[in-house]
Amino acid sequence: MSRNIFESGQITVRELPAMIGFAKRHGKSLFILGSPGVGKSQVIKQTADKLFGEREDNLIDIRLSDKDPTDLSGLPVPVTEEDGTTRTVFATPSFWPTDPDWEGIILLDEMNHADNFLQKVAMQIMLDHKCGCYKFPKGAVFVGAGNRSGDGAVLSVLEAPLANRLTIVEVIPDANVFLEDYAFSHGVHSSVIGYLKRQPSSIENYEAMADCNCPAFATPRSWVTASDIVWDLDRHLVSEAEARVLLQGTIGHTMMLEIMTYHTKKRNLPEIGDIFAGAVKEFKGQKSPDLIWILGSEGCIGLRNMMANIEVDDDEVVSSAANFLDYLWNNFQNDNRDFVFSVFKAMISPNALGNAILVNKEHGREKIMAKLIKAYPNLMAIVKQFGEEFRDLLAKA
């Protein structure tokens, strides 16, 4: 039986910014339903940064499952007037914005985990844009989030009057979106990337684990933790036995066995440092998609680390990037076009989940792309091959 609440029309986190943009333009309240660990909160923060500028207070994230109504509306405080009469006012909670010109997102997370009394307060916030005596600034955008009934969470029924006044969207995990929009640019271990490219359905396995009463299951969030464990294994910070225990407690026993087997398999690939140096130019072996994606992720991780290392000069970054991109282009352009495009896109195009690998001003490397275009003539050939979509991305970079 499907856990989805709609027969069709589910979206991924990639489409969430457009949904929030709609809510902002029309003054509507959005309610996001989806499985745990899919990346809802992170994309909402990235969207707040894009819509309202990068500041710490552009997203107010309130988790309703651990709140009481008075936590939101404020505690009653007796106030004595000059004539001696006493009246009660409600103290405004410290997390609500006090600047009338404030702009940002008010996120009521775990909204359908709240009891009926708290849902009535949430209804006033989402629909009337006020809470008790407090009125929210006009620049506030209201978003709720929660899990579905089939996701294993203990939920309260969302009251019909509230649900009917919300625009509800359902978010589901997608392995390709996770790999292309997050994994390459955030240092997810290449074994995790290669495995999920080979087995995209493994991005989430709650139902299978629930059937065998296993509390650990895979989600995009737990795969990131699994990546940290595999990195620690490579750095000899944990033993193989310890890594197996940690992985089992993060993604379940079955996935632990599969990722450990896969991690052993990838050791036959060429060293990424040799590719960066131009010492290896030809891919020898079977061009299976999963192993190719491992190569792509190893290159992205290596270049991201070089960009962040102030001891590595721009010329070395450009040379390494050019050799790596040349290696991908010469070996995989004919048989694995989508893979090549995904790696090149991760290099130059930011997305809802993070910055582009080679477009990063934090470390004073504003001219990397200009230098790469000059040093790497094949880049223009790639632009021609991929057409307008890639040309537009390059122009923005």
N, C-alpha and C positions, 0 to 999 in steps of 0.2 A: 504494500500500500504506500502510495506517495506521501511524503511529508509536506509537499507543496500546498499552499492555500489557494492558489489560482491554477486553473487548468493550463494556462500558458502565460506568456508575457513576463516571465522572470527576468531580472537583470543581474549584471555582475557589478562589482564595486567600481568598475570603469565608467559606468553610466550614472553613478550616484551624483557627481557634481552637477550634471545637467538637471537632475530632479530637484536638487537643492536650489539651483538657479531659478527654476520655475517657481518654487515657493517664495523666494525673495522677490521676484518681479511682481507677483500677484498677491502678496500678503497672505498666502495660504500656509497651513500647517501640514508637515509631511511626517508620515509614520513609516519607518523602515523595519520590516520583518525579515529575519534571516537566521541561519544557523550560527552557533557561537564560533568565534575565531575566524570569521570570514574577512575581517578587515574594515568593518563599518566605521568604528570610532576613528581609526587612523585616517581614512579618506575624508571623513567629516572635518577633521582638523586641517588637513591639506586644503580642503575647499574653503574653509574659513580664512586661511592664509591668502588664498587667491582672491577671494571676494573682498576682504576687508584689510588686507595688508598683514605682514608677518609680525604679530605681537602676541604676547602671552595671554592677553585677556579677550581675544577675539572668539573664543569658544568657552562657554560655561557649561561644563559637563556634570550633570546631576544624576546620580544613580538612585532611582526611586526605591529599589528593593531594601535599602537600609535607612530609609527616611520615614519620619512621621509627618502628618499634616502640619504640625506647628514648626517643623524644621523649615518648611517652605514659606509659610505665611508669617512666621515670626512669633515669638512668645509674647503674651499679653503683659504690658507694663502699666501699673497705675501712675497717673500723672495728676498732681494737684494744681488746680488753677489758682489765679490770684485771689478770686473770691472765696477760696476755701473748698470748692467743689472738686470731687475726684472723678476722673474718667479713665477709661482703659484705652491705650493705644497699643499697636503691635510693632515690636521692634523689627526693622528690616534685616533679614539675614545678611551676613557679610558677603556672601557669594553673589548676590544680585547686584547688577551695575547701578552705580549712583549718578553717573554722568548722563544727563538727559540726551546728549548727543552720541552716546555709545552706539556702536554698530557691531554686530557679530551674531553668532548662532547660540541659541539656548537649546541644549540637548538634554532631553529627559530620557535617560537610558533605562532599560529594563522596565518600561512603562507598564507592560502587561504582567509584570511580576508584582505590582503594587496591589494592595487590597482596595476594596470599593471606596472607602473613605478617602484614601490618598488619590485614587483615580478622579474623584470629584474635584480635588484641588488641581490635578493635572489638566482636567477639562477646562477649568477657568484660565489656566496659564496658556494652553494651546489655542483656545478659541477666543477668549476675551482679552488676552495679552495683559492680564493682571493677576495678582495673587493677594487676596484679602484687600487691604487698602493700598497695596503697592501697584503702580502701573509701570510696565516695561517701556523702555525707550522705543521710539518709532522705528529705529534702525535694527531692531531685533528680528531674527528669523527663527522660527520655532520648528524643531525637529524632535520627534520621538523615535525610540528604537526598542526592539525587543526580539525575543525568540518565538518560534512557532510551537504549536502544541506537540508536534512530533519530534522536537529537538531535545527532549529529556529534561526540560526545565519545569519547575513547579510554577504554573501560571494562574492568574486570575482572569476571568472572562472580561474582555474589554467591553465596557458598557456600550450598547448600541448607539445612543445619542452621541457619544464621543467618537466612535468609529465612523459614523456616518458623516461627520464633519471634517474628517481627515482624508488626505490623499495617501493611500496605502500602497507601498511598493514592496516587492519581495525580492531579496537579494540571495543569490545562490553562489557557492564557490565555483571557480573555473580555473583549471590548472594552467591553461595558456595565459590567462590574464595575470595570474600570480607570477608566472615565470617572466613574462615580458615586461610587466609594469612594476614589479617589485624585486624579484630574485636577483636578476642581473645587476641591478644598481645598488643593492643593499648587502652584497657579500654573502648571499646564501651559498652554502657549500655546493660544489659542482656535482657531487654524488647525489645530493637531493634533487638538483635541477635535472640531471640526466635521468634519474629514476622516474620523476614525475612526467618528464617528456615521454618516457616509454610507457608509463602506466598512469595516464591523466586521471582516471577514475579514482586513484588512490589519494587525491587531494583531500578527500573527506570520506570517512568510513564509519560514521556514528552507528548506523543501523546494524552493520555486521558485528561491531563490538558490543552493542547493547544485547544482541541475540545470545551472546555467550557470556553475558554479565561482566564484561570487562569495562572498568571505569575509564580507561585511557583510550583515546581515539584520535584519529588524524583530522586536522583542520589546517588551513593555511597558517594559523598562529602556531600550532604545535609542530608543523614542519620547520618553522624558523627555529624553534627550540631544538628540534632534532639536528638541524644544521650546526647549532652551537656545540652539540655533543660530538658530532663527527669532527668538527674543527679541533676540539680538545683531544680527541683520539689521535688525530694527525700530529698534534704538538706534544704528544706523550704526557699530557696532563691527567689523563685517565687511562686505565688499562682497557683492553678489549672486553674483558669480563664486566668491568664497571660501565663501559659504554653500552653494552647490551642491556644491563639493568636499567640504566637511565633512559635508553630509547624505548624499552618495553613500557616504562611508566609514563612515556610521553605520547607515543603513537600506537601502542598495543603490541602484542607479541608477534603477530603475523607480519606487520610492517617492519618491525625490528629485524626479523630474519631476512626480509627481502632487501632492506637498505644496506645491511651489513654485507650480504652477498654481492650486491651491486657495487659497493664501495671497493671491494677486493678486485672486482672485474676491471675497473677503470685504470688500474695501475699500469696497464700496458700502453697507455697513451703517451705521446711525446711530451716532454717538459715544456711548460708554457714559456719559461725563460729562454729556451733555445729558439722558440718561435719568435719571441720579441727581438732576439739578437740577430735574426735572419739566418741562423745556422740550420734550421729545419724549414724546408720549403714545400715538401711533398708529404701528403698524408698517405701512410701505408697501412693497409688493413681494410676491414669491412666498414663501409660508411653507414653504419646503423644510426638512425636518428638520435637515439639516446646518447651514444658516445659522442656524437657531433655536438650535441647541446652541452655536454660536459666541457668540451674544448671551449665553446663560446663563453660559458660561465667562468672558466679559469682565466680566460683573457680579460673579461670585464672586471673580475676581482683584482687581477694584477694591475690593470691600468688605473682602477679607482685608488688602489693603495699608492701607486706612483704619484697620482695627482695630489694626494694628501701629504706626501713626504717632501718637506722643503729642501732636503738634501739632493733630490733628483731634479735636475734642471729641465727646462722646457724642451730642449733639443732631444734629450733622452726619451721623454714622454712621446714626442712626435715620432721619433724613429721607431720606438716600440709599437706604437699604435699603427703606424704605416705598415710595418712588417706583419703585424697580426692581421690587419684587415686585408692585406695582400694575400696572406696565406688562406684566409677564408674564401676570398673571391676566386682565387685560382683553383682551389680544390673542391669548392662546394656550390658555385653559382649555378651550375647546370642541373644538379640533382636535388639540391636543398635550398632553393631560392628563398622560401619563407624564413628559414633559419638565418640566412645571411642578412636578410632585411631586418629581422628582429634584433640581431646584434648591432647592426649599424644604427638602427633607430635608438637603441639603448645608449649608444655613444653620444648622440647629439640632441635627443628630444626628451625634455622633462615630461612627466605625466602626473596624474593625481596622487601617486604614491611616492614621488621623490624627484630629485634632480637628475639631469643627464650626466653621464660619466665624464665627458670631456668638456662640459660647459659648466664650470664651477669657479665663481669669483672669490670664494672664501680664502683661497690660498694664492691670490694674485696671479692667476693663470688665465687672464681674459683673452689672450691672443693664441691659445692653443689651436683652436679650430682654423684660424687664418693661416697659421704656420703649417698645419696638416694639409690643408688644401693646396698650398704651394709645394709642399714636399711630396705629395702623393697624387700624381696625375690620375691614377685609377679611380679616384673619388668622383671625377667628372663622368667617367664611363658608367659608374654605378648609378649616378643621378640619371643618366640617359636611360639606363636599363629599367629603373624602377619608376620613371616617369614623374608626373606632377606631384604625387604624394610626397616622394622623397625630396624633390626640389623645394617644396614649401617648407619642409622640416629644416633643410639646410639653410634656407633664407632666414628663418627665425633664430637659428643658432648663431 
